[in-house]
């Protein structure tokens, strides 16, 4: 198949999944075209069958806002014509589903492209739960979801949220997120561990884009409570609007010297490989790809019981889940994991097995492929 994949290049789960999907589909013999404003950070080196098309959005003094939606729709039309795309797969509804819809309408009227490509939209989370349901966007987002030829969501929870918040009645197929399990595994990096912690200290880690929904101040709170019981360090990986709040909370709680702010990192699995527990006290999480990456590296996750996280983590089996406001409960689970080696081994092993049984690319990518075939076969 000739497949166009539209995604954001900024660090975030939807761009990661879109890039990994593109790479795996190309390796399986498809011709894949990634369209984005910049090279997505996980796209990697040249690979046969995989090409990148930059979306340029010109500025003009008359415009106070860049018109990304228009330039993206324009680029989709051009790539679809040149490469004879069968599928346009939009990752993240806003505004990618709208650009794909617009491009398909233009192509449908073109004598050069008698059979326009089919549009598939994958909903990732905040495109519904935070932004899409906002009255400023809800009408256009709902319309473009209804108008897509196929729609997928990364969890049952996100599917329900979409149906409820946007009153969508059409079929939404749930296809969970996935990892390249050959890459995402615990690696031996002893020198890295000694850079952060003494032998008697344990390491907690948090990876995110430091947006309010991630509650980075709560990460610091849980860590500070843990430190009262266990000598530990915290790796804060990522950057974003709440970085200042995290730094300030660490100072206020007297743990600044134990917290390492590492900024954005392309490769997280070496850092996960030296960590003992992953903290994810998010207010909302449609899936929690960061948690899945930790589990693949045998790092038990202590997280909020919200959104799709219970579909990824089973409490007291493959990790621990607590109400988002229950920071004491989270700290207790962290302390238990860091002081009870048998418990840690049980949870870490079960987490890794779950990833391998349910969330590896070789299991999930064929499901996307079959869904493409199904949508192409429909009138
Ligand atoms: O979490 C974010 O702020 C970014 C967002 C994205 O588009 O990258 O993440 C969402 O999509 C990920 C990939 O499907 C999911 O793993 C995340 O759980 C989801 N984030 C939220 O629902 C908050």
Boltz pocket constraint, residues with backbone or C-beta under 6 A from the ligand:
constraints:
  - pocket:
      binder: B
      contacts: [[A, 11], [A, 12], [A, 13], [A, 14], [A, 15], [A, 17], [A, 92], [A, 123], [A, 124], [A, 125], [A, 126], [A, 129], [A, 154], [A, 177], [A, 209], [A, 211], [A, 213], [A, 284], [A, 285], [A, 286], [A, 287], [A, 288], [A, 289], [A, 290], [A, 307]]
      max_distance: 6.0
